[in-house]
Each structure stands twice: as structure tokens, then as C-alpha cells.
Amino acid sequence: MRAEIIAVGSELLSQARLETNSVFITQKLKESGLKVMRKFVVEDREEEIREALESAMRGSEVVILTGGLGPTHDDITREVVSKALGRELALDTKILEGLKSRYQRVGLKMTDNNLRQARVPEGAESMENPNGTAPGIFLREGKTLLFLLPGPPREMKPMMGQVMDLIGRYKQLTRLYYRQLKVASETESGVDSAIGSIYTSYSSIETTILSSPGMIELMFYWMGEANQQLAEDQLGELVTRVREKLGDSIFTDREEDLEQVVGRMLREKGKTVATAESCTGGLLGKMLTDVPGSSEYYRGGVVCYSNDLKADLVGVNETTLERFGAVSEQVAAQMAVGIRESAGADVGLSVTGIAGPGGGTAEKPIGLVFVGLSSDQVRVKKMSLGGPREAIRIRASRFALDWLRRSLL
């Protein structure tokens, strides 16, 4: 079945907020055999919403809109959809009572504009929103199942279970057979060059290569006949061949991040780590501590941008700084050793480099990064990373995590 997604919100077309709901929705739909054909991101304007809606409904059996269901005057999704379908908006007393009860529980006064959230198009079915005041709305219009969901991810994501149940009520869903692999410290072009001849030899498997700074995600979808044994055999064979080619660059075949894998390995081996960071500004430490329970293996970290703090906090020799500069193999090594010793950790990780957009020279250009690792021995790796400042910081942090992972293998 074909599906389309419409993300409503003027802020999604600016640098203020990145639209991420569609990625989550696409994965959930794919797991039940629905193929997302297009995604629209539109302003909070009636003409734009209506045009995207009419286009999506012409070709797809499932259309999901996110955003524009709040109480303010720029939240116009329900009104535009109702008008486009020729349905009147009616007050849903069940939603109204739920809103009143919710505001009473938190001790706030419900204002008149919240009444807009209790109005739904005729014939619609409301969907419970456990994390917000805007209920979801489900409508059937001809062959199309239409869903209106709130925009905040923490509200939208828990509601996708209801969406799939409602789709299953009216459409015959099929299980999607797929496998995934996640790769670190490789480039997209390098990965594709290594495995392109493998995945293209399977005519019934669709391969998607998704790239983000410092990480490549490989998705293999079975698109052949609905034969579970054949699908699993073919996918298993493909994944085995890819593993043989990429080796230790693959860090997981699950829905988990690199920092979760590293954390699990540290916990299993009873090892601890501490970090000293310059150009990444604490991002490496943040990634490690994003994992619940990281206090078991993460001793702590130091962000030392200036030379005097590199000397005072992690013991970098001032002569080394003067002779080789802050961005150097020698300083990265001393940072890793210093933080390991001062934190009493089994492993010390350090990052120093030039993230840009300024500060580069002919000898030390933007993107030059040194990562140090101190355990039973001290090692430093030099990298030349391209891209904007934030991409360099993310790639450097992920490279450090991946190097730690490989050292624990």
C-alpha cells in the first residue's frame, strides 16, 4: 500500500526546528508493508496544506498529517482538512470532558481557545493523546485512511500504535521482512563501493543506505513474494556476505546507537572510561551519558578549550603545547593519559582539533582532528574531516567512540 506524510508547521521550514516525525512514521509503516512514496513539509497556510492534502489523497491509501492541532490561531490543520473534505466541525463532548479533567489534574485553568481542540470533522474518530492536550483524529474518505496527529514527537510517537491498529481494521497488512546493519568510521561511498556488487545481485531485496556524520545505516527490505522462509533465507545470506566484507566496521544489527553498544561492552568487561575534550566541547561525554546507567562505566570528563586548562586540568606539558600546538598528536596523547590517571579510569579518551569555520591554517586546516586513547598503551589517530562545524564535531565524537569499541573487541 502507498502512504504519504504531510508535516505542517512554518517552523519546520526554518533552521529553528528539524522535521523528524516522518522518519519515525516511515519506519513504523514499512514494518507493516506500507511504502511511503512522498513527504511534504508545508507552512501553516490553508492553501499549502490543502494542496498537499489533495495531492496525497489522489494517489495513496494512507495519509498522515502531523502538526497544527494545538489551541492557537495558527493551528489550522483540522479546519483545513474539514473544509477540504466538505465536512462540518462538531464539538466532541468526550474530548471536551477529557480536556477539562486534564487541566484540573495539573491545576491550570482551561482557556476558551482550548475548545478548538475538542472540535472534529463530522464522521471522525478521535485518538487518545497520552502526552498532550491535542487528540488525534482519524477519518475515512473514499479509499483513503486519513490521520491527523500532533506535531511534538513525544506526543506523536506513542500514538502510532493506534494508527497501525486503525489501518489494520480496514486494510490487510502484511509483515515486512527486513534486516539492518549499522556501520561506523566509514564513508557512504566507501561502503557502497565495498558491498554494491553484493546487494545488487538480489533482485527481490531493496537496499537503502542512510548516511549521517560518522555513521552509515544499511537497510535491506524483502520486496518479493510473501514467503517468510524464502525472505529470511535471502536476507540472512545477504547480511552474512555484507558482514564478511565490512568486518568490524559493523557495530550492530539492532535498533541501537553506537554509544549504547560501547556502554554495553564496557559494562560486560567491567571497564571504565573518562574523556578529555577540546573541539567537541563535551559532545563525546554527552553521547556516553545519554545511555541510562552510564554511571557504571563513565567516570567523568573535562572540556578544556584553552591551553592553560589543558595543562592545569589534564596535565598536558606546557612545553608540548608551545612546541607542537594544541591540535597535535602529542597533546592528544597527553590529554588521554592525563584524564585516565586523574579520573582513575581504565581508559582515557581525548579529542582535539579544528572544527571551524575559522582557525584553520595551511599546516593545520579546518577538520584536522586528533583522537587519543590511553589504556595499556597510548595511541593517537589523525583524521581530516570535511563538512560544517557541527558535522565535524559529531564525526570526531563518533570516531572516538568507535575506536573505543574496537579496542574492547
matplotlib code that plots the C-alpha trace (Angstrom):
import matplotlib.pyplot as plt

x = [0.0, 1.1, 1.3, 2.2, 3.1, 2.4, 4.3, 2.5, 4.5, 6.2, 9.0, 9.9, 11.0, 13.5, 16.6, 14.7, 13.5, 14.3, 11.4, 12.0, 8.5, 8.4, 11.5, 9.8, 6.4, 8.0, 9.7, 6.5, 4.6, 7.3, 7.2, 3.6, 4.1, 3.2, 5.5, 5.9, 6.0, 6.3, 6.7, 5.5, 6.6, 4.3, 3.6, 0.7, -1.3, -4.6, -3.5, -0.4, -2.0, -4.9, -2.8, -0.6, -3.6, -5.4, -2.3, -1.6, -5.2, -5.2, -2.5, -2.3, -4.4, -2.9, -2.2, -0.8, -0.6, 1.4, 1.2, -1.3, -3.7, -3.0, -5.2, -3.7, -5.0, -2.1, -3.1, -5.4, -4.9, -8.3, -10.1, -8.4, -9.0, -12.6, -13.2, -11.3, -13.5, -16.7, -17.4, -18.6, -16.6, -18.6, -17.9, -16.9, -18.1, -15.9, -12.8, -14.0, -14.5, -11.1, -9.5, -11.3, -10.2, -6.6, -6.4, -7.9, -5.4, -2.4, -4.1, -4.4, -7.3, -8.6, -8.9, -11.6, -9.2, -8.7, -12.3, -10.9, -9.1, -12.5, -13.9, -13.5, -14.8, -18.1, -17.7, -14.2, -12.9, -10.8, -7.5, -6.1, -3.0, -1.5, 1.2, -0.7, -4.0, -4.4, -6.2, -5.5, -8.2, -9.0, -11.2, -12.1, -12.6, -13.3, -10.3, -8.1, -7.5, -6.6, -4.8, -4.2, -1.6, 0.0, 3.4, 5.6, 7.4, 6.8, 3.1, 3.1, 5.2, 3.1, 0.0, 1.5, 0.2, -3.3, -2.6, -1.5, -4.5, -6.9, -5.1, -5.3, -9.1, -9.7, -6.7, -4.9, -1.5, 1.5, 4.6, 7.7, 10.8, 13.9, 17.4, 19.6, 23.3, 25.0, 28.5, 30.9, 34.1, 33.4, 32.2, 29.0, 30.8, 33.3, 30.6, 28.7, 31.8, 32.6, 29.2, 27.4, 28.1, 26.6, 23.3, 22.6, 22.7, 19.5, 16.6, 13.9, 15.7, 15.6, 18.7, 18.8, 22.0, 21.4, 24.3, 24.8, 28.0, 30.2, 27.7, 26.1, 22.9, 22.1, 18.5, 17.6, 13.9, 12.4, 10.2, 9.5, 6.6, 5.1, 7.2, 8.6, 11.2, 12.5, 12.6, 14.5, 16.9, 17.7, 18.1, 20.3, 22.5, 22.9, 23.7, 26.3, 28.1, 28.0, 29.4, 32.3, 33.1, 32.8, 34.0, 34.5, 33.1, 29.6, 28.8, 25.2, 22.3, 19.8, 17.9, 20.5, 23.1, 26.9, 27.1, 24.7, 26.9, 30.0, 28.3, 27.2, 30.7, 32.3, 29.8, 30.3, 34.1, 34.0, 35.9, 35.6, 36.3, 37.0, 37.1, 39.1, 37.7, 38.6, 36.9, 34.0, 33.1, 31.6, 29.7, 31.6, 30.7, 27.1, 26.9, 28.2, 25.9, 22.8, 22.7, 20.8, 23.1, 26.3, 27.5, 28.5, 31.3, 31.7, 34.0, 33.5, 35.1, 36.8, 36.2, 39.5, 39.4, 42.2, 45.8, 46.1, 43.2, 44.7, 47.8, 46.0, 43.2, 44.6, 48.4, 49.4, 53.0, 53.3, 56.5, 54.5, 51.8, 54.3, 56.3, 53.5, 50.4, 47.1, 46.0, 48.7, 49.4, 51.5, 48.8, 46.1, 48.3, 48.9, 45.3, 44.2, 46.9, 46.1, 42.4, 42.8, 45.1, 43.3, 39.9, 41.2, 39.7, 40.7, 40.6, 41.2, 39.8, 40.8, 39.8, 41.5, 41.1, 39.9, 36.1, 35.9, 34.6, 37.7, 41.1, 42.5, 45.9, 47.8, 49.6, 46.5, 43.4, 39.8, 38.7, 42.1, 41.3, 43.5, 41.9, 43.9, 43.3, 45.2, 44.8, 47.6, 49.3, 48.9, 47.7, 46.7, 44.8, 44.8, 41.8, 40.9, 37.2, 35.1, 31.8, 30.4, 31.4, 28.7, 29.3, 33.0, 32.2, 29.8, 32.1, 35.0, 33.0, 31.6, 35.1, 36.4, 33.5, 34.1, 37.8, 37.0, 34.6, 37.2, 39.8, 37.3, 36.7]
y = [0.0, 3.5, 6.1, 9.8, 12.1, 15.8, 17.7, 21.0, 23.9, 27.0, 26.5, 23.2, 25.2, 27.2, 26.4, 26.6, 23.0, 19.9, 17.8, 14.2, 12.8, 11.5, 9.2, 7.5, 7.2, 5.8, 3.0, 2.1, 2.0, -0.1, -2.7, -3.4, -3.4, 0.2, 2.1, 5.9, 7.5, 11.2, 13.6, 17.2, 19.9, 22.9, 26.2, 26.9, 28.3, 26.9, 26.9, 24.9, 22.4, 21.9, 21.5, 18.8, 17.0, 16.8, 15.6, 12.9, 11.6, 11.2, 8.5, 7.0, 4.8, 6.2, 9.8, 11.1, 14.8, 15.9, 19.3, 22.2, 20.6, 23.0, 25.7, 28.8, 30.6, 29.3, 25.7, 25.2, 21.6, 20.3, 23.3, 23.0, 19.2, 19.6, 22.2, 20.3, 17.2, 19.2, 18.2, 20.4, 20.7, 19.4, 19.6, 16.2, 16.1, 13.2, 15.2, 18.3, 16.4, 14.9, 18.3, 19.7, 16.7, 17.1, 20.8, 20.1, 17.5, 19.8, 22.7, 25.0, 26.9, 25.8, 28.8, 29.3, 28.6, 25.0, 24.4, 24.3, 21.1, 19.4, 20.1, 17.4, 16.8, 15.0, 11.3, 11.4, 9.2, 10.7, 9.2, 9.4, 11.5, 10.4, 13.1, 16.2, 18.1, 17.7, 14.4, 12.6, 12.5, 9.5, 9.8, 7.6, 9.4, 7.1, 4.7, 6.8, 6.5, 9.9, 10.6, 13.9, 13.7, 16.2, 17.6, 17.2, 13.9, 12.9, 13.2, 11.7, 8.6, 6.8, 7.3, 5.3, 2.1, 3.4, 4.4, 0.9, -0.7, 1.5, 0.8, -2.9, -2.6, -1.6, -2.8, -6.2, -5.6, -7.8, -8.3, -6.5, -8.7, -6.6, -6.5, -3.7, -3.1, 0.0, 0.9, 3.4, 5.2, 4.6, 6.8, 6.3, 6.0, 3.6, 1.3, 1.3, 0.5, -2.4, -4.0, -2.7, -5.8, -7.9, -6.2, -5.6, -9.3, -9.8, -8.8, -9.3, -7.2, -3.4, -1.8, 1.7, 3.3, 6.1, 8.4, 10.6, 12.1, 9.3, 6.5, 4.6, 2.6, -0.2, -1.3, -4.4, -4.9, -8.0, -6.9, -10.4, -12.8, -13.1, -16.2, -16.0, -18.8, -17.5, -13.9, -14.8, -17.1, -14.5, -11.7, -13.8, -14.8, -11.1, -9.9, -12.7, -11.6, -8.0, -8.8, -10.7, -7.7, -4.9, -6.8, -4.9, -1.7, -3.1, -2.3, -3.6, -5.2, -3.8, -0.5, 0.9, 3.7, 3.4, 4.8, 2.0, -0.7, 0.9, 1.2, -2.5, -3.6, -1.5, -2.9, -6.5, -6.2, -4.3, -1.3, 2.4, 5.4, 9.1, 11.8, 15.0, 17.2, 20.3, 20.8, 18.6, 20.7, 17.9, 16.1, 12.9, 12.9, 13.7, 10.7, 8.4, 9.7, 9.7, 6.0, 5.1, 3.5, 5.1, 6.0, 2.3, 2.8, 6.6, 8.2, 11.8, 14.2, 17.6, 20.1, 22.0, 24.5, 26.8, 25.8, 26.7, 24.4, 21.6, 22.0, 22.5, 20.0, 17.1, 17.6, 18.5, 19.7, 23.4, 22.8, 20.3, 22.9, 25.5, 23.2, 21.3, 23.4, 22.4, 20.5, 17.8, 14.1, 14.9, 16.9, 14.3, 11.6, 13.6, 14.5, 10.9, 9.8, 12.7, 12.2, 8.4, 9.0, 11.8, 10.1, 6.7, 5.1, 2.1, 4.0, 7.7, 9.2, 12.6, 14.8, 17.9, 19.6, 22.5, 22.4, 25.7, 27.8, 29.8, 28.9, 26.8, 27.2, 25.6, 23.3, 22.7, 23.0, 23.0, 19.5, 18.3, 16.2, 14.0, 11.4, 9.8, 6.6, 5.6, 2.1, -0.5, 1.7, 5.1, 5.6, 8.6, 8.7, 11.6, 12.5, 15.0, 15.6, 17.6, 19.4, 22.1, 22.7, 20.5, 17.6, 17.7, 17.6, 14.7, 12.7, 13.2, 12.1, 9.0, 8.1, 8.2, 6.0, 3.6, 3.4, 2.6, -0.1, -1.7, -1.6, -3.6, -6.3]
z = [0.0, -0.7, 2.1, 2.2, 5.1, 5.5, 8.2, 9.0, 10.6, 9.3, 11.8, 10.0, 7.0, 9.0, 10.9, 14.2, 14.1, 12.2, 11.0, 12.3, 12.7, 9.2, 9.7, 12.7, 10.9, 7.7, 9.7, 11.5, 8.3, 6.5, 9.2, 8.2, 4.5, 3.7, 1.4, 1.9, -1.5, -0.7, 2.2, 2.3, 4.7, 4.4, 6.1, 8.4, 5.5, 4.2, 0.5, 1.2, 3.5, 1.2, -2.0, -0.3, 1.1, -2.2, -4.0, -1.4, -1.4, -5.1, -5.0, -1.6, 0.7, 3.9, 4.5, 7.8, 8.8, 11.8, 13.5, 13.6, 16.1, 19.0, 20.5, 18.9, 15.8, 13.6, 14.3, 11.4, 10.3, 11.5, 10.0, 6.6, 6.4, 7.4, 4.7, 2.1, 2.7, 2.9, 6.5, 9.3, 12.5, 15.5, 19.2, 20.6, 24.2, 25.1, 24.1, 25.9, 29.2, 28.8, 28.3, 31.4, 33.5, 32.3, 33.2, 36.6, 37.4, 36.7, 38.5, 35.4, 34.0, 30.6, 28.3, 25.7, 22.8, 24.1, 22.9, 19.4, 20.2, 21.0, 17.6, 15.0, 11.4, 11.1, 11.0, 12.5, 15.3, 18.0, 19.1, 22.6, 23.2, 26.5, 26.5, 25.4, 25.0, 21.2, 20.4, 17.2, 14.5, 12.2, 9.1, 6.2, 2.9, 0.0, -0.4, 1.9, 5.6, 6.9, 10.2, 12.0, 14.7, 17.0, 16.0, 19.1, 18.8, 22.4, 21.7, 18.2, 18.7, 21.3, 19.1, 16.2, 17.8, 17.5, 13.9, 13.0, 14.7, 12.8, 9.5, 10.3, 10.9, 7.2, 5.3, 5.1, 6.5, 5.7, 7.7, 6.3, 6.4, 6.7, 8.3, 9.2, 9.9, 11.3, 10.3, 12.0, 10.8, 7.1, 4.3, 2.4, -1.0, 0.6, 2.0, -1.3, -3.3, -1.0, -1.0, -4.1, -6.1, -3.3, -2.7, -6.4, -7.0, -5.0, -7.2, -4.5, -1.9, -1.8, -0.2, 1.4, 2.5, 5.0, 5.9, 8.9, 10.3, 11.4, 10.8, 7.9, 8.3, 5.8, 5.4, 3.5, 2.7, 1.2, -1.7, -3.2, -2.7, 0.8, 1.7, 5.2, 4.8, 1.5, 2.7, 5.9, 4.0, 1.3, 3.8, 6.1, 3.2, 2.1, 5.6, 6.1, 2.9, 3.8, 7.3, 5.7, 3.6, 6.2, 9.2, 12.5, 10.9, 11.6, 15.2, 15.5, 13.7, 16.1, 16.6, 18.9, 18.8, 18.9, 22.5, 23.7, 22.1, 23.7, 27.1, 27.0, 26.1, 28.9, 31.4, 30.3, 30.5, 33.8, 32.3, 32.9, 30.7, 31.1, 28.5, 27.8, 25.0, 23.2, 19.8, 20.6, 23.6, 25.7, 23.0, 23.5, 27.2, 26.3, 24.0, 26.7, 29.3, 27.0, 27.9, 31.1, 33.7, 32.2, 35.7, 36.0, 33.4, 32.7, 35.3, 34.0, 31.7, 31.2, 28.5, 28.2, 25.3, 26.4, 26.7, 30.4, 31.2, 29.1, 31.4, 34.7, 34.4, 32.5, 32.9, 29.3, 29.4, 28.6, 26.6, 24.5, 23.9, 22.9, 20.6, 18.8, 19.4, 21.0, 17.9, 17.7, 18.2, 21.2, 23.0, 22.2, 23.8, 26.9, 27.3, 27.1, 29.7, 32.0, 32.1, 32.6, 35.5, 37.2, 36.9, 37.9, 34.8, 32.8, 29.5, 28.7, 25.5, 24.2, 21.2, 20.0, 16.6, 14.5, 13.9, 12.1, 10.5, 11.5, 12.9, 10.2, 8.5, 5.6, 8.1, 10.2, 8.1, 9.3, 10.0, 11.4, 14.5, 16.7, 18.9, 21.7, 23.6, 26.7, 28.3, 28.4, 25.8, 24.3, 20.7, 18.7, 15.3, 13.0, 10.9, 8.2, 8.4, 6.0, 6.4, 8.6, 12.2, 13.8, 11.4, 12.3, 16.0, 15.6, 13.4, 15.7, 18.7, 17.0, 15.7, 19.3, 20.5, 17.7, 18.4, 22.0, 20.8, 18.6, 21.3, 23.5, 20.9]

ax = plt.figure().add_subplot(projection="3d")
ax.plot(x, y, z, "-o")
ax.set_aspect("equal")
plt.show()
